[in-house]
Amino acid sequence: MSFGIPIIATAVSDIPQLLTDNDTVYLAEPGNSASIAAKMTIIIENYTKALTVGKRGQAYGENNFSIASIGAKLDAFLNAI
């Protein structure tokens, strides 16, 4: 995600709660190769939209998982105690 390119991830664990299918990432069903192939087809057939999804994913990652973001959240938490 940090490179801003479209990615395909499997919808396991809490990933579907963190990332939005067709918005920040392409989510495929775990263990379903046809689902992964379908997401690859979406990316190939509409690469302009796929790049937008990649950029949204990049922004989401920067806003939620960068050192600066995590540091700010930690600082706010510690100041609240």
N, C-alpha and C positions, 0 to 999 in steps of 0.2 A: 504494500500500500504506500510505503514511503516514497516510491518512485513515481506515483501518479499514473500507473498503467492499470488497465482493467485486470482484475484477478478473479479466479474461480476458487471458492472455498467450499468445503462440505459443511452442511448444516448439522453440526454435532455440538454437544455440550451447550454452552451459553452463547455461541457465535450468533445464532438467529436473534438473540436479544440485544446484541451489541451492534450488529451490522444489518443493513436493510437490503434485501434482494433487489437487484436492478436499480439501486440508488447509490450505495457505497461499495457494493461488491456483487458478484454473481454467485448465488448459493445453489449448490447441487445437492441432491439427496445422497447421503452416505451409502457407499456400496452399490451405487446405480450408475454404471458406465454410460447408459443412455442419457441420464440426466446431465452428466458432465459433457457429453457430446452435444447435447442441445444447447447448453450454455456457450460452448465453443462456437457453435453455429450462429448464435445471437451476436457474439462479438465480431465474427468474420463478416456477417451480413450487414451489420450496422456499426461499423468501426467508429464513426463520429460520435454516436451516443455512447459507445463503450469507453471512449477516451474521457467523456464527461463523467461517467461512472467512476473511472479511475481517478480523476481529479477530485471528485467528491470524497472518495475513499481516502485519498491523501490528506485532504483538509480535515476529515474526521480523525484520522490518526494523529495529525499534528495538534489538533485541539484537545484530544483526550489522552494521548500517550507519549507526548514529547517530554523531554526532561523539564522544560519550562512549565508545561501544563501540570505535570505531576508534582513538581516543586511548589507551584502555587497552591495546589490542593492540599499538600502536606502542610504548608505554612498556614493556610486558613484553618485546617484541622487543629494544629498545635496551638494556634492563637485562641481557638474556641474553648480549649480545655482550661 
